[in-house]
Amino acid sequence: METNTNTEMLRTAALKRADANFETAPRAGRVKAMTWLVIVVVALILALHAGIVLPALWKKSPVVFWRVLALDAGIVLICVAAWFISNIRRITLSGQTLLIKLTFWTARFDLAGLRSASVDAQAFKFGTLRSFGNGGLGAYHGWFWSKRMGKFRGYVTDKSRAVVLRWENKCVVVSPKDTEYFIEEVCKRTGARRQD
C-alpha cells in the first residue's frame, strides 16, 4: 500500500515539473567515420557506374541503362533516407514520459516502474548485435542484443555517453550531452535509483 502511495506521489510531482529538454550527445568519431565510409563507398560505386558501366550500357541497351540509373538513384535515396530517419533530434522528459524526437516521429517510453538509471560506456561494447535498425549511419538506433545487456532499444549518438534505463522487462539506452543532469532529472521524476 505504501509503495503505491509513493508511486502516485512521484507521478503527481513529475507531472507538475516543467518539461526537461536535453541535447543529444554530439556524434562520436565512430558514427562520423561510419557515415563518411558509407558516403565514400556509395560515391565510388556511382562514379564507377557513371564512368564505365553506364556508357557501355547506353551503347548496348538504353532500356537497361535507364534501369541501372534508376537503381543507382534508389541506392542514393536509401542512404540519405537512412541517415535522415535515424537522426536523433532531442530527448525530453515530460512528466513521467521519456520522449526521443527523431526526424519523422517521437519514440515514447513511460517511466513508471523504472528501476535504475546509469551511465555505461560499455553498453554497446563489442559483441552487441543489432536485431533491427541503424548500426552507425548518423546514430545507433533500433533494437539490439548483447549477452551483458540482453534485449534493448538504442538511441545513441555517442557510445561513451550511453545512459542505460532499466525497467523490470525492458531496457532503453540513450546518449544525452549532459548525462549527469539527465540521470538526476530521471531519478527525481521516477524515484529510480542511480546505479554507478
Number of C-alpha atoms within 10 A of each C-alpha: 5 7 8 9 10 13 15 14 15 20 18 14 15 22 15 12 15 10 14 15 15 19 15 22 21 16 18 17 11 16 21 16 15 16 17 14 13 14 15 12 11 16 13 12 12 19 13 12 17 14 11 11 15 21 13 14 16 13 9 11 11 14 11 13 18 14 11 16 17 12 12 17 12 12 14 16 12 12 16 13 12 16 17 15 17 24 21 25 13 19 24 18 24 19 22 24 19 18 17 21 17 18 13 10 9 15 11 13 13 13 23 17 15 21 17 21 24 18 21 18 15 14 20 22 14 8 10 17 15 19 14 12 16 20 20 22 25 25 29 28 25 17 18 23 18 16 9 12 16 11 19 21 22 27 28 31 30 24 24 17 25 26 25 23 24 20 15 9 9 12 18 19 26 26 31 26 19 13 19 14 13 21 23 14 16 26 19 15 25 25 21 21 16 15 13 8
